[in-house]
């Protein structure tokens, strides 16, 4: 998953997260446009992605200090 996110963050991929989904024995290519939070120009400051990562980390620490 980390490799897919890293690939999506590259400028040439324009924030498109490419995944293969397996359901009920069938595979399907699925692309998510994550450019709004993956390619933020001010990262890590004033960045929606960085904020979500921080908030998720805080929640994880609250559950398991």
PLY file of the C-alpha trace (Angstrom):
ply
format ascii 1.0
element vertex 65
property float x
property float y
property float z
element edge 64
property int vertex1
property int vertex2
end_header
0.00 0.00 0.00
2.84 2.35 0.84
4.40 1.79 -2.59
1.09 2.61 -4.29
0.75 5.86 -2.31
4.37 6.79 -3.07
3.74 6.20 -6.78
0.57 8.33 -6.67
2.52 11.18 -5.05
4.87 11.45 -8.04
4.10 14.50 -10.16
3.75 12.44 -13.35
0.95 10.37 -11.76
-1.00 13.49 -10.75
-2.25 12.00 -7.48
-3.93 8.97 -9.05
-3.79 6.04 -6.63
-3.95 2.85 -8.73
-5.23 -0.28 -7.01
-6.46 -3.73 -7.99
-9.55 -4.88 -6.12
-10.42 -8.55 -5.70
-14.06 -9.37 -4.96
-15.98 -12.59 -5.32
-13.22 -14.11 -7.45
-13.07 -11.16 -9.86
-10.40 -8.49 -10.18
-11.06 -4.88 -11.06
-8.69 -1.96 -11.58
-9.63 0.99 -9.39
-8.15 4.48 -9.56
-8.71 7.11 -6.91
-7.89 10.76 -7.55
-6.10 11.73 -4.38
-4.40 14.83 -5.76
-6.22 17.13 -3.39
-4.43 15.64 -0.38
-1.40 13.86 -1.86
0.23 16.69 -3.75
-0.30 19.63 -1.43
2.38 22.28 -2.14
2.87 23.30 1.52
3.48 19.81 2.92
4.11 19.10 5.72
2.92 22.52 6.96
-0.70 23.63 6.43
-1.24 20.36 4.56
-4.47 18.32 4.68
-2.58 15.02 4.26
-0.13 15.80 7.07
-3.03 16.83 9.31
-4.85 13.52 8.69
-1.68 11.49 9.33
-1.11 13.37 12.59
-4.72 12.97 13.74
-4.70 9.24 12.94
-1.43 8.80 14.83
-2.88 10.57 17.87
-5.96 8.31 17.80
-3.74 5.22 17.57
-1.71 6.41 20.57
-4.90 7.04 22.56
-6.01 3.45 21.90
-2.61 1.89 22.61
-0.19 4.24 24.43
0 1
1 2
2 3
3 4
4 5
5 6
6 7
7 8
8 9
9 10
10 11
11 12
12 13
13 14
14 15
15 16
16 17
17 18
18 19
19 20
20 21
21 22
22 23
23 24
24 25
25 26
26 27
27 28
28 29
29 30
30 31
31 32
32 33
33 34
34 35
35 36
36 37
37 38
38 39
39 40
40 41
41 42
42 43
43 44
44 45
45 46
46 47
47 48
48 49
49 50
50 51
51 52
52 53
53 54
54 55
55 56
56 57
57 58
58 59
59 60
60 61
61 62
62 63
63 64
